[in-house]
Amino acid sequence: MNLNFHPLARLSRFECWFLGLAWLAIVVKCCVVSWAVPHYHMPIAPWVIIGPTLFFAAIVTALWATHRE
């Protein structure tokens, strides 16, 4: 009997690659935002944009990995 309770164990190879590329895009976006805000002297903190991005990306990733049909 083989029990594997890890949520990412049910993902196919394509889904793991897609998830990795999506997170790579999110990290690149966060790096660009953290560079652009001070470079262009915007009157906001970079975490105003980066924080919600990471929060909602983590929620979507957790839901997608654990609640599949």
C-alpha positions in Angstrom: 0.0 0.0 0.0 1.5 3.3 -1.1 0.2 6.4 0.5 1.4 9.8 -0.6 -0.2 12.8 1.1 2.0 15.5 -0.5 -0.3 17.8 -2.5 2.1 18.3 -5.3 2.5 14.5 -5.8 -0.7 14.4 -7.8 0.4 17.0 -10.4 1.6 15.8 -13.8 5.0 16.8 -15.1 3.4 19.5 -17.4 1.5 21.0 -14.4 4.7 21.1 -12.3 6.5 22.9 -15.2 3.6 25.3 -15.7 3.5 26.0 -11.9 7.3 26.6 -11.9 7.1 29.0 -14.9 4.2 30.9 -13.4 6.1 31.4 -10.2 9.2 32.4 -12.2 7.1 35.1 -14.0 5.8 36.3 -10.6 9.3 36.6 -9.2 10.5 38.5 -12.3 7.5 40.8 -12.0 8.3 41.4 -8.3 12.0 42.2 -9.2 10.9 44.6 -11.9 8.5 46.4 -9.6 11.1 46.6 -6.8 13.5 48.2 -9.3 11.0 50.5 -11.1 9.4 52.1 -8.1 12.5 53.8 -6.7 14.0 54.3 -10.2 11.0 56.3 -11.4 10.4 57.9 -8.0 6.9 56.6 -7.5 5.2 57.7 -4.3 4.4 54.2 -3.1 6.3 51.4 -1.5 7.1 48.4 -3.7 5.5 46.1 -1.2 2.1 47.7 -1.9 2.2 45.9 -5.2 4.5 42.9 -4.4 2.7 41.9 -1.2 -0.8 41.2 -2.7 0.8 39.6 -5.7 2.6 37.0 -3.6 -0.3 36.6 -1.2 -2.9 35.8 -3.9 -0.4 33.7 -6.0 0.2 31.6 -2.9 -3.5 31.1 -2.3 -4.2 30.2 -6.0 -1.2 27.8 -6.0 -2.4 26.1 -2.8 -6.0 25.8 -4.1 -4.9 24.6 -7.5 -2.5 22.0 -6.0 -5.0 20.6 -3.4 -8.5 21.0 -4.9 -8.5 19.2 -8.2 -11.1 16.9 -9.6 
